[in-house]
Amino acid sequence: MNDGIEREYRGRRVVPTVYVSLVAVAVIVAIGVLNATTLSGLKASAVMVPALWMSVGVRVVLEQWRVRTFVTADGITVRGPLRTRTWAWTEIYGIRVENSRWGSPHWPAYLYRTDGRRVRLPHLDELQLDDPIAEAAGLCATAVRLGLTSLETRPEVEERIRRGARRRTAWQRASGASVVVVVALFVRDFWMIFTDGPTLSFLLLLGIPLLCLPVFFLLLDRLGETLAARRSPGHA
């Protein structure tokens, strides 16, 4: 018996960016293969670049046509590009649609586990549904009506969820700061070319920002935790 809980979310609408991405990948791979065939000696780098872009194209295809979210009375199953995972309703704390400031979709849905960790629910978003927020709310209401789960708020789980959100924010800001470092180094090298000064090697141009990334994250994560502690009701 369905009772309105059995649902499947898949890529029913193919967004234009999917076709644009596939065309771009096809062009880049074709150019890479053409360059590789015209070389007198086949180099590993000439083969690696088309292979990497081919893997990107395969992932785009799998994301659109294989990846799905299944909902049944037994739980929620997420079929990814390579693996499939299932969570029973007893392991599920809730389903929330959140505003994503970066990338697309802008309103993805996430399954939150009882340990506070979250899992993206593919295709439960505004790209495939007219109102993903109402869809998620209806899904949770149906699960509660059937006695599969409870919407009871647990303070310890909510704190883990907030902690995870602060860590993600720290990673995003650390990544942005590392990009600023990359741009600054490239500007510095560009200036050195005209002043006959010493320039950095390509390894250092990439290595320095990569080394800065964990440092930025640790600093921003500590700052975020300090500010959160100050905003907490128990802070004097």
Secondary structure as GFF3:
##gff-version 3
##sequence-region A 1 236
A	DSSP	beta_strand	7	9	.	.	.	ID=ss1
A	DSSP	alpha_helix	16	38	.	.	.	ID=ss2
A	DSSP	alpha_helix	44	65	.	.	.	ID=ss3
A	DSSP	beta_strand	68	72	.	.	.	ID=ss4
A	DSSP	beta_strand	75	79	.	.	.	ID=ss5
A	DSSP	beta_strand	84	88	.	.	.	ID=ss6
A	DSSP	three_ten_helix	89	91	.	.	.	ID=ss7
A	DSSP	beta_strand	92	97	.	.	.	ID=ss8
A	DSSP	beta_strand	109	113	.	.	.	ID=ss9
A	DSSP	beta_strand	118	121	.	.	.	ID=ss10
A	DSSP	alpha_helix	132	145	.	.	.	ID=ss11
A	DSSP	alpha_helix	155	195	.	.	.	ID=ss12
A	DSSP	alpha_helix	202	231	.	.	.	ID=ss13
###
